[in-house]
Amino acid sequence: MSHKALASFSTSGHYYAHISGDGKLRIWDVTTCILKQEFTPDFHLTSPYTELCWISSSKSINLLSGSRKRKSSNAMLDTENEHILLGSRSGDIFLYSVSSYSIVNTFKNGHNSCIRSISWCRNIPHQFFSCSEDQFIVQWNLDNTSVKK
């Protein structure tokens, strides 16, 4: 399987993200040219990343993490926090928070094979689209990590 270079500038233009061949996500501050952070995923818990897409918003977006029962488990996406959607070989999509240096959400049950593309539009900040080798396009809801119906 050939490995696609995964790299992209943030929507604000302040950051540059790159996923190396060993699966590490590295983020540089473009204004200072300094490596801001490095994230090494637990590949025994997840499969390698195959796609990345920056997202941000001028409005707050509620990002549920796991249980709907506990309000304290909710994460908020706001203008000061940029996030990266990371598609995986298994079909899951992960939401990485630049401000918390961690995965804050997982989007499951939309695809059953390798994610090939993720698209997010500033005009529809609560949604994004993904496509995979299963030949389906899925519309996701960022508010509750579900497939939008």
N, C-alpha and C positions, 0 to 999 in steps of 0.2 A: 504494500500500500504506500503510495507516495504521500509525503507530508506537505501540506500547504503552509506557507508562511503566514502566521497569524499576527498581524500588526495593524494598529489604527490610532489615529489622533482622536482625542476626546472631542465632544461636540463644542466645548468651549475653546478648544485649541490650547489649553494649558498643560495637557498631559499627552504622553505617547505610551501606548501599551504594546507589549510584545510577548508572545508565548513561544518559548524556545523549544527545541527538539526534545528536551528532557521534561517538558510539560510545565516549567516554571513560568508564572506570570510576572513580568517585570514592568514597572511603571516609572517613567521618567518625568520630571518637571521640565517642560520645554524651555521656560524662561531662564532656568539656571543650568540646564543640561546635567542635572544630578539625578541619580537613581533614587526615586522617592521610596519605593517599596518593592519587595520581592515576596511572592506567595507561592508556596509549594503545596499542591493539592495532595490529599491522601488517596493515591490511586488504588489502594486496597479497598476503599469505600466508593470510589467513582471511576469512571473510565476517562481516558485522555480527552482533552478539549480539541474540538475540530472547527470552532467558529467563535468569533468575539464581536460584540456590538456595544458601543457606548450608549448610555442613556442619561438624560438629565431633564429637569423640568423647572419652570418658573413657579409652579404651584406644588404644594405638598401632595405626595401620593402615599397612601397607606399601604404598606407592604407586609401582609400577614406572614409570620414565620411559624409554620407548624399548626399549633392548636388555635382554634377560634375561641376557645373558652377563656383563655388568659389574655387580658388586655395588655399586660406588661410584655408579652411576647411579640407585639407588633413593632415593626421598624418603619420609619418614615423616610421617604426620599424627598429632599428639599433642594433648593438652589445651591446650597453650599456643598452638597454631597453628590458627587458623580458616581455612577455605577456602571458595571460592565456585565452584560449578559454573555455567558459562556456556554456554548453548545457542546455536547459531548458525543462520543462515539456510540454510547448506549441509547441516545435519544432524549436524555434528560437535559434540562437547561438550568444553569445556576446563575444567581444574581450575586455578584461580588461588589462589596461596598469599598470604595477607595478610602473613605474616612475611617471605617472600622477595621480595615485590613483583613476582611474575612468574607466568607460566603454567608449571606443573610437570608437567602431563600432558594428553594428548589422547585422547578416546574416539571412535573411528571405526568405520565399517562396521555401525552399528546402524540408522541412518536414512538415507534418501536425499533428505529435504526438510526444510524449516524446523522447528526444535524449537519447540514451543508450550508445553510444561510439563515441569518436572523436580521430582521429589519424593524427599526423603530422610527417613528415620525414625531417630531416635536408638536405637531398640530393635534395629535391624538396621544397624549402622554400616558394614558392609563392602559395602553394596549401595545402589543408588538406581534410580529408575525415570524413564523419559522417554517422552514421546509427541510425535509430530510430524504434519505435514500428510500424511505417507504413510499415516496411519490405523493405525499400529502402536504398541503399548506395548512398550518394551524394558526388561528388567531387566539392570542393569550390575553388574559386580564391580569394586569399587574396588581390590582387591588386585592385579589384573593388567590393568586397563583393557579387559576383554573383556565381551562379551555373556554373561550367565549362562545356562547351559543346564540 
